[in-house]
Amino acid sequence: MKVFPLLVFVLGLVFTVFGTGFAHEGNDVDVLQLLLGLLQTVMAAAVLGWIPMPTRSAPEAENEDLRNKH
């Protein structure tokens, strides 16, 4: 099990909640903390595989040419 990325995901959610000012008495929005929490959450979700990443694969013809040259 990937425990560390899951922990990073949860902490990103916590930072996002704190950035909105939900847990503070003054209820002021901390934009930097909010953005960093969202970035951390998205990156952890990508590492966990919850967000599919685009892949670039070479066409089969190019791979065949490279194999035949050697």
C-alpha positions as CSV (number, residue, x, y, z in Angstrom):
1,M,0.0,0.0,0.0
2,K,1.2,3.5,-0.8
3,V,0.9,5.0,2.6
4,F,3.1,8.1,2.1
5,P,1.2,9.5,-0.9
6,L,-2.1,8.9,0.9
7,L,-0.7,10.8,3.9
8,V,0.4,13.6,1.6
9,F,-3.1,13.7,0.0
10,V,-4.8,13.9,3.4
11,L,-2.4,16.7,4.6
12,G,-3.1,18.6,1.3
13,L,-6.8,18.5,2.1
14,V,-6.1,19.7,5.7
15,F,-4.0,22.6,4.3
16,T,-6.8,23.5,1.9
17,V,-9.4,23.6,4.6
18,F,-7.1,25.7,6.8
19,G,-6.4,28.0,3.8
20,T,-10.1,28.7,3.4
21,G,-10.3,30.1,6.9
22,F,-12.8,27.5,8.0
23,A,-10.9,26.5,11.1
24,H,-9.7,30.0,12.1
25,E,-11.6,32.4,14.3
26,G,-11.1,35.3,11.9
27,N,-12.3,33.3,8.9
28,D,-9.9,35.1,6.6
29,V,-8.7,33.3,3.4
30,D,-5.0,32.6,3.1
31,V,-4.6,32.3,-0.6
32,L,-1.0,30.9,-0.6
33,Q,-1.9,28.2,1.8
34,L,-5.0,27.4,-0.1
35,L,-3.1,27.1,-3.4
36,L,-0.3,25.0,-1.9
37,G,-2.8,22.7,-0.3
38,L,-4.6,22.2,-3.7
39,L,-1.3,21.6,-5.5
40,Q,-0.2,19.1,-2.9
41,T,-3.6,17.3,-3.1
42,V,-3.5,17.1,-6.9
43,M,0.1,15.9,-7.0
44,A,-0.6,13.2,-4.4
45,A,-3.7,12.1,-6.4
46,A,-1.6,11.8,-9.5
47,V,1.0,9.7,-7.7
48,L,-1.7,7.4,-6.4
49,G,-3.0,7.0,-9.9
50,W,-6.4,8.6,-9.2
51,I,-5.7,11.1,-12.0
52,P,-4.7,9.4,-15.2
53,M,-1.5,11.0,-16.7
54,P,-1.2,11.3,-20.5
55,T,1.4,9.1,-22.1
56,R,3.3,9.6,-25.3
57,S,4.0,6.4,-27.1
58,A,5.8,6.3,-30.4
59,P,4.0,4.8,-33.4
60,E,4.7,1.2,-34.1
61,A,6.4,2.0,-37.4
62,E,9.1,4.0,-35.6
63,N,9.8,1.2,-33.1
64,E,10.1,-1.3,-35.9
65,D,12.6,0.9,-37.8
66,L,14.8,1.2,-34.7
67,R,14.8,-2.5,-34.2
68,N,15.8,-3.3,-37.8
69,K,18.7,-0.9,-38.0
70,H,20.8,-2.8,-35.5
